[in-house]
């Protein structure tokens, strides 16, 4: 082979070996693009959250903290998901007479999406009565037995419009739970001196102390009740309050949705309030550990009852207000959750032994699913007064008895003794069977105002004896022999949860 052909073959071989490796080397433009930060894909947070990040901010490394202001803003969606409750208080008394009666109230607690109050407190809520249930025969019998000849119907209301302070009207679709006419805000009691010594006392000693404390609280309750009654008489509007009191005693009376009654109206559809943006600097502390002694405002996601709960039963609450740092940087958005469990649950029993319930919160779940370990206890709760509940110094919930039960039962028994006093034993004295006061008191003891009227109209002593005996036995049973009150933490009840605190005298579990 000639030299020319040998050179040609060598060049061809060199090209076959070198060209593929040259083709794999990046160009100068490719190297520049590779060195620059790439944009992250736009993703959504897990479903069911009130707010989701639209496009997360790219990861950037700053030379100092001031460079955080150069990062692009984070876009957020302002949405209230299905299931969000609105806390609404009634402003006008509404007659429960027929379906369709208008109901008007206002939002008492601002509703947040992420960190923005999209439904401010004071927004007007309007709706109507959608259902009035018939009264069962059992309730009729119980009502008649207590002198109530017009038991109240169970009813349902629905709120369908919201008017924001800006004047904007929003159509809403809600499911409304039964309302609470008298709402109380319970807070955990402070530990008293000597509580540490209580643990070393005998059972008999603790029982005696508890009885003395109950009697003392009963006296204080009676005193405060008398002062409250005196204030009610002196304050303006006493005539209206007197009419309402007398109306409640009548055997026949009208039913109203009273002013101040509070409802939880749960959204059946998502509400979209658009989107907003937050700077990287504003979100610097997002997801950091909350400071010690922080109090979080939340709502209970599911009901917890001492009648059904056991040790270890999960307890979940969701924030209703965002948490900020001292320099007003967001730490926890409003859709963060607190996860805990039941530490102690004791159902109510007969002989007026009330239920007990104690819960703790151990985790905070952020909107992105991240978890933080915390130590949280129940510091406060808003419930119906009829729940008969109190909180102790450790945040535990206990059922309570009527503090006037000794006085009411004693009065009923004394009235029965006076009415049943034989005529033969009253020789030489005035026959109390003709005493209008005795007949009226005996009737009131058993059947309220209706019994009073019957007792005054009927002068037979046997009627007074029967009425007073029924009243005394009913009072003794309801105050001392019947089943106690269970502790129920209702669904969507407003809570106050203290983080990072250990109550004095708290137990170790």
For each residue, the residues with C-beta under 8 A, 3 or more apart:
1: 5 6
2: 5 6
3: 6 7
4: 7 8
5: 1 2 8 9
6: 1 2 3 9 10
7: 3 4 10 11
8: 4 5 11 12
9: 5 6 12 13
10: 6 7 13 14
11: 7 8 14 15
12: 8 9 15 16
13: 9 10 16 17
14: 10 11 17 18
15: 11 12 18 19
16: 12 13 19
17: 13 14 20 21
18: 14 15 21 22
19: 15 16 22 23
20: 17 23 24
21: 17 18 24 25
22: 18 19 25
23: 19 20
24: 20 21
25: 21 22
26: 30 31 34
27: 30 31
28: 31 32
29: 32 33
30: 26 27 33 34
31: 26 27 28 34 35
32: 28 29 35 36
33: 29 30 36
34: 26 30 31
35: 31 32
36: 32 33
37: 58 59 60
38: 58
39: 58
40: 55 56 57 58 59
41:
42: 54 55 56
43: 53 56
44: 47 52 53 54
45: 49 51 52 53 367 368
46: 49 367 368 369
47: 44
48: 81
49: 45 46 52 81 335 367
50: 79 80 81 84 112 113 114 334 335
51: 45 76 77 78 79 113 114 333 335 367
52: 44 45 49 76 77 79 367
53: 43 44 45 56 74 75 76 368
54: 42 44 75 76 77 275
55: 40 42 74 75
56: 40 42 43 53 74
57: 40 60 71 72 73 74 280
58: 37 38 39 40 71 72
59: 37 40
60: 37 57 67 71
61:
62: 65 66 67 68 70 71
63: 67
64: 67
65: 62 68
66: 62 69
67: 60 62 63 64 70 71
68: 62 65 71 280 281 284
69: 66 279 280 281
70: 62 67
71: 57 58 60 62 67 68 279 280 281
72: 57 58 280
73: 57 277 278 279 280
74: 53 55 56 57 277 278 279 280 283
75: 53 54 55 275 276 277
76: 51 52 53 54 114 275 276 277 278
77: 51 52 54 272 274 275
78: 51 113 114 116 118 272 273 274 275 276
79: 50 51 52 113 270 271 272 273
80: 50 84 111 113 118 119 267 270 271 273
81: 48 49 50 84 267 270
82: 267 268 269 270
83: 266 267
84: 50 80 81 111 266 267 271
85: 264 265 266 267 299 492
86: 107 111 119 125 159 162 172 174 264 265 266 267
87: 107 108 109 262 263 264 494
88: 105 106 107 108 125 159 262 263 264 265
89: 105 106 108 260 261 262 263
90: 93 94 103 104 105 179 257 258 259 260 261 262 263
91: 104 105 106 259
92: 104 259
93: 90 256 257 258 259
94: 90 101 102 103 104 129 256 257
95: 101 254 255 256
96: 101 129 132 152 153 155 255 256 257
97: 101 254 255
98: 101 129 132
99: 128 129 130 131 132
100: 128 129
101: 94 95 96 97 98 128 129
102: 94 126 127 128
103: 90 94 126 127 128 129 157 159 257
104: 90 91 92 94 124 125 126
105: 88 89 90 91 124 125 126 159 263
106: 88 89 91 121 122 123 124 125
107: 86 87 88 110 111 119 120 121 122 123 124 125 162
108: 87 88 89 121 262
109: 87 121 320 494
110: 107 117 119 120 121 321
111: 80 84 86 107 117 118 119 320
112: 50 115 116 117 118 320 321 322 333 334
113: 50 51 78 79 80 116 118 273 334 335
114: 50 51 76 78 276 322 333 334 335
115: 112 278 322 330 333 334
116: 78 112 113 273 276
117: 110 111 112 120 121
118: 78 80 111 112 113 271 273
119: 80 86 107 110 111 123 162 164
120: 107 110 117 123 164 165
121: 106 107 108 109 110 117
122: 106 107 165
123: 106 107 119 120 162 163 164 165
124: 104 105 106 107 162 163
125: 86 88 104 105 106 107 159 161 162 163 265
126: 102 103 104 105 159 160 161 163
127: 102 103 157 158 159 160 161 174 176 265
128: 99 100 101 102 103 157 158 160
129: 94 96 98 99 100 101 103 132 155 156 157 257
130: 99 156 157 158
131: 99 155 156
132: 96 98 99 129 153 154 155 156
133: 153 154 155 156
134: 153
135: 139 140 143 151 153
136: 139 140
137: 140 141
138: 141 142
139: 135 136 142 143 151
140: 135 136 137 143 144 151
141: 137 138 144 145
142: 138 139 145 146 151
143: 135 139 140 146 148 149 150 151
144: 140 141 147 148 149
145: 141 142 447
146: 142 143 447 448
147: 144 251 446 447 448 449 450 451
148: 143 144 151 251 448 450
149: 143 144 251 252 450
150: 143 251 252 253 255
151: 135 139 140 142 143 148
152: 96 255
153: 96 132 133 134 135 255
154: 132 133 178
155: 96 129 131 132 133 255 257
156: 129 130 131 132 133 176
157: 103 127 128 129 130 176 179 257 263
158: 127 128 130 174 175 176 265
159: 86 88 103 105 125 126 127 162 172 174 176 263 265
160: 126 127 128 171 172 173 174
161: 125 126 127 169 170 171 172
162: 86 107 119 123 124 125 159 169 170 172
163: 123 124 125 126 167 168 169 170
164: 119 120 123 167 168 169 170
165: 120 122 123
166:
167: 163 164
168: 163 164
169: 161 162 163 164
170: 161 162 163 164 271
171: 160 161
172: 86 159 160 161 162 265 267 269 271
173: 160 267 268 269
174: 86 127 158 159 160 265 266 267 268
175: 158 265 266 268
176: 127 156 157 158 159 179 263 264 265 266
177: 263 264 266 491 492
178: 154 263
179: 90 157 176 257 261 262 263
180: 183 261 262 383 384 385 386
181: 258 260 261 384
182: 260 384 385 386
183: 180 260 262 382 383 384 385
184: 382 383 384 385
185: 380 381 382
186: 380 381 382 383 389 390 391
187: 379 380 391 496
188: 377 378 379 380 391 392 393 394 395 503
189: 390 391 392 393
190: 393
191: 195 393 503 504 505
192: 195 393
193:
194: 197 198
195: 191 192 198 393 504 505
196: 199 505
197: 194 200 201
198: 194 195 201 206 209
199: 196
200: 197
201: 197 198 205 206 209
202: 205 206
203: 206 207
204: 207 208
205: 201 202 208 209
206: 198 201 202 203 209 210
207: 203 204 210 211
208: 204 205 211 212
209: 198 201 205 206 212 213
210: 206 207 213 214
211: 207 208 214 215
212: 208 209 215 216
213: 209 210 216 217
214: 210 211 217 218 401 403
215: 211 212 218 219 406
216: 212 213 219 220
217: 213 214 220 221 403
218: 214 215 221 222 403 404 405 406 407
219: 215 216 222 223
220: 216 217 223 224
221: 217 218 224 225 403 404
222: 218 219 225 226 403 404 407
223: 219 220 226 227
224: 220 221 227 228
225: 221 222 228 229 404
226: 222 223 229 230
227: 223 224 230 231
228: 224 225 231 232
229: 225 226 232 233
230: 226 227 233 234
231: 227 228 234 235
232: 228 229 235 238 241
233: 229 230 238
234: 230 231 238
235: 231 232 238
236:
237: 240 241
238: 232 233 234 235 241 242
239: 242 243
240: 237 243 244
241: 232 237 238 244 245
242: 238 239 245 246
243: 239 240 246 247
244: 240 241 247 248
245: 241 242 248 249
246: 242 243 249 250
247: 243 244 250 253 254
248: 244 245 253
249: 245 246 448 449
250: 246 247 253 449
251: 147 148 149 150 448 449 450
252: 149 150
253: 150 247 248 250
254: 95 97 247
255: 95 96 97 150 152 153 155
256: 93 94 95 96
257: 90 93 94 96 103 129 155 157 179 261
258: 90 93 181 261
259: 90 91 92 93
260: 89 90 181 182 183
261: 89 90 179 180 181 257 258
262: 87 88 89 90 108 179 180 183
263: 87 88 89 90 105 157 159 176 177 178 179
264: 85 86 87 88 176 177 491 492
265: 85 86 88 125 127 158 159 172 174 175 176
266: 83 84 85 86 174 175 176 177 492
267: 80 81 82 83 84 85 86 172 173 174 270 271
268: 82 173 174 175
269: 82 172 173
270: 79 80 81 82 267
271: 79 80 84 118 170 172 267
272: 77 78 79
273: 78 79 80 113 116 118
274: 77 78
275: 54 75 76 77 78
276: 75 76 78 114 116
277: 73 74 75 76
278: 73 74 76 115 282 283 330
279: 69 71 73 74 282 283
280: 57 68 69 71 72 73 74 283 284
281: 68 69 71 284 329
282: 278 279 329 330
283: 74 278 279 280 286 329 330
284: 68 280 281 329
285: 288 325 329 330 331
286: 283 329 330 331 333
287: 331 332 366 368 370 372
288: 285 325 331
289: 372 374
290: 294 296 323 331 332 364 374 499 500
291: 294 325 500
292: 499 500 501
293: 498 499 500 501
294: 290 291 323 498 499 500
295: 379 496 497 498 499
296: 290 319 321 323 332 338 376 496 497 498 499
297: 319 320 321 494 495 496
298: 317 318 319 320 338 494 495 496 497
299: 85 317 318 320 492 493 494 495
300: 303 304 315 316 317 489 490 491 492 493 495
301: 316 317 318 337 491 492
302: 315 316 491
303: 300 488 489 490 491
304: 300 309 313 315 342 357 359 488 489
305: 308 309 355 357 486 487 488 489
306: 309 345 346 347 348 355 356 357 397 399 486 487 488
307: 347 348 355 486 488
308: 305
309: 304 305 306 313 342 345 357
310: 313 342 345
311: 341 342 343 344 345
312: 341 342
313: 304 309 310 341 342 345
314: 339 340 341
315: 300 302 304 339 340 341 342 359 361
316: 300 301 302 337 338 339 340
317: 298 299 300 301 337 338 340 361 495 497
318: 298 299 301 335 336 337 338
319: 296 297 298 322 323 332 333 334 335 336 337 338
320: 109 111 112 297 298 299 334 494
321: 110 112 296 297 334
322: 112 114 115 319 330 331 332 333 334
323: 290 294 296 319 330 331 332
324: 328 329 330 331
325: 285 288 291 328 329 330 331
326:
327:
328: 324 325
329: 281 282 283 284 285 286 324 325
330: 115 278 282 283 285 286 322 323 324 325 333
331: 285 286 287 288 290 322 323 324 325
332: 287 290 296 319 322 323 336 364 366
333: 51 112 114 115 286 319 322 330 336 366 367
334: 50 112 113 114 115 319 320 321 322
335: 49 50 51 113 114 318 319 367
336: 318 319 332 333 364 365 366 367
337: 301 316 317 318 319 364 365
338: 296 298 316 317 318 319 361 363 364 365 374 376 497
339: 314 315 316 361 362 363 364 365
340: 314 315 316 317 359 360 361 362 363 376
341: 311 312 313 314 315 359 360 362
342: 304 309 310 311 312 313 315 345 357 358 359
343: 311 358 359 360 509
344: 311 356 357 358 396
345: 306 309 310 311 313 342 355 356 357 358
346: 306 355 356 357
347: 306 307 355 486
348: 306 307 353 354 355 399 483 484 485 486
349: 353 483 484
350: 353 481 482 483 484
351: 480 481 484
352: 401 479 480 481 482 483 484
353: 348 349 350 484
354: 348 388 398 399 400 401 484 485 486 487
355: 305 306 307 345 346 347 348 398 399 484 485 486 487
356: 306 344 345 346 396 397 398 399 487
357: 304 305 306 309 342 344 345 346 396 397 398 487 489
358: 342 343 344 345 394 395 396 397
359: 304 315 340 341 342 343 378 395 489
360: 340 341 343 375 376 377
361: 315 317 338 339 340 374 375 376 377 497 499
362: 339 340 341 373 374 375 376
363: 338 339 340 371 372 373 374
364: 290 332 336 337 338 339 371 372 374
365: 336 337 338 339 369 370 371
366: 287 332 333 336 369 370 371 372
367: 45 46 49 51 52 333 335 336
368: 45 46 53 287
369: 46 365 366
370: 287 365 366
371: 363 364 365 366
372: 287 289 363 364 366
373: 362 363
374: 289 290 338 361 362 363 364 499 500
375: 360 361 362 499 500 501 502
376: 296 338 340 360 361 362 497 498 499 500
377: 188 360 361 394 395 497 498 501 503
378: 188 359 381 391 395 396 397 495 496 497 498
379: 187 188 295 391 395 496 497 498
380: 185 186 187 188 391 495 496
381: 185 186 378 391 397 489 493 494 495 496
382: 183 184 185 186 493 494
383: 180 183 184 186 387 389 489 490 493
384: 180 181 182 183 184 387
385: 180 182 183 184
386: 180 182
387: 383 384 485 488 490
388: 354 399 400 401 402 485
389: 186 383 397 398 399 400 485 487 488
390: 186 189 397 398 400
391: 186 187 188 189 378 379 380 381 395 396 397 398
392: 188 189 395 396 397 398
393: 188 189 190 191 192 195 503 504 505 506
394: 188 358 377 503 505 506 507
395: 188 358 359 377 378 379 391 392 498 503
396: 344 356 357 358 378 391 392
397: 306 356 357 358 378 381 389 390 391 392 487 489
398: 354 355 356 357 389 390 391 392 487
399: 306 348 354 355 356 388 389 484 485 486 487
400: 354 388 389 390 403 485
401: 214 352 354 388 405 479 484 485
402: 388 405 408 479
403: 214 217 218 221 222 400
404: 218 221 222 225 407 408
405: 218 401 402 408 409 479 480
406: 215 218 409 410 479
407: 218 222 404 410 411
408: 402 404 405 411 412 475 479
409: 405 406 412 413 472 475 476 479 480
410: 406 407 413 414
411: 407 408 414 415 445
412: 408 409 415 416 445 468 471 472 474 475 476
413: 409 410 416 417 472 475 476
414: 410 411 417 418
415: 411 412 418 419 438 441 442 445 468 471 472
416: 412 413 419 420 442 445 465 468 469 471 472
417: 413 414 420 421
418: 414 415 421 432 438 441 442 468
419: 415 416 432 438 439 441 442 461 464 465 467 468 469
420: 416 417 465 468 469
421: 417 418 425 426 432
422: 425 426
423: 426 431 433 461
424: 427
425: 421 422
426: 421 422 423 429 430 431 432
427: 424
428:
429: 426
430: 426 434 435
431: 423 426 434 435
432: 418 419 421 426 435 438
433: 423 438 439 459 460 461 464
434: 430 431 459
435: 430 431 432 438 439
436: 439 440 456
437: 440 441
438: 415 418 419 432 433 435 441 442 464
439: 419 433 435 436 442 443 455 456 458 459 463 464
440: 436 437 443 444 452 455 456
441: 415 418 419 437 438 444 445 452 455 468
442: 415 416 418 419 438 439 445 446 451 455 463 464 465 467 468 471
443: 439 440 446 447 450 451 452 453 454 455 456 463 464 467
444: 440 441 447 448 449 451 452 455 471
445: 411 412 415 416 441 442 451 467 468 470 471 472 475
446: 147 442 443 451 466 467 468 469 470 471 474
447: 145 146 147 443 444 450 451 452 454 467 470 471
448: 146 147 148 249 251 444 451 452
449: 147 249 250 251 444 452 453
450: 147 148 149 251 443 447 453 454
451: 147 442 443 444 445 446 447 448 454 455 467 471
452: 440 441 443 444 447 448 449 455 456
453: 443 449 450 456 457
454: 443 447 450 451 457 458 463 467
455: 439 440 441 442 443 444 451 452 458 463 464 467
456: 436 439 440 443 452 453
457: 453 454
458: 439 454 455 463
459: 433 434 439
460: 433 463 464
461: 419 423 433 464 465
462: 465 466
463: 439 442 443 454 455 458 460 466 467
464: 419 433 438 439 442 443 455 460 461 467 468
465: 416 419 420 442 461 462 468 469
466: 446 462 463 469 470
467: 419 442 443 445 446 447 451 454 455 463 464 470 471
468: 412 415 416 418 419 420 441 442 445 446 464 465 471 472
469: 416 419 420 446 465 466 472 473
470: 445 446 447 466 467 473 474
471: 412 415 416 442 444 445 446 447 451 467 468 474 475
472: 409 412 413 415 416 445 468 469 475 476
473: 469 470 476 477
474: 412 446 470 471 477 478
475: 408 409 412 413 445 471 472 478 479
476: 409 412 413 472 473 479 480 481
477: 473 474 480 481 482
478: 474 475 481 482
479: 352 401 402 405 406 408 409 475 476 482
480: 351 352 405 409 476 477
481: 350 351 352 476 477 478
482: 350 352 477 478 479
483: 348 349 350 352
484: 348 349 350 351 352 353 354 355 399 401
485: 348 354 355 387 388 389 399 400 401
486: 305 306 307 347 348 354 355 399
487: 305 306 354 355 356 357 389 397 398 399
488: 303 304 305 306 307 387 389
489: 300 303 304 305 357 359 381 383 397 493
490: 300 303 383 387 493
491: 177 264 300 301 302 303
492: 85 177 264 266 299 300 301
493: 299 300 381 382 383 489 490
494: 87 109 297 298 299 320 381 382
495: 297 298 299 300 317 378 380 381
496: 187 295 296 297 298 378 379 380 381
497: 295 296 298 317 338 361 376 377 378 379
498: 293 294 295 296 376 377 378 379 395 501
499: 290 292 293 294 295 296 361 374 375 376
500: 290 291 292 293 294 374 375 376
501: 292 293 375 377 498
502: 375 506
503: 188 191 377 393 394 395 506
504: 191 195 393
505: 191 195 196 393 394
506: 393 394 502 503
507: 394
508:
509: 343
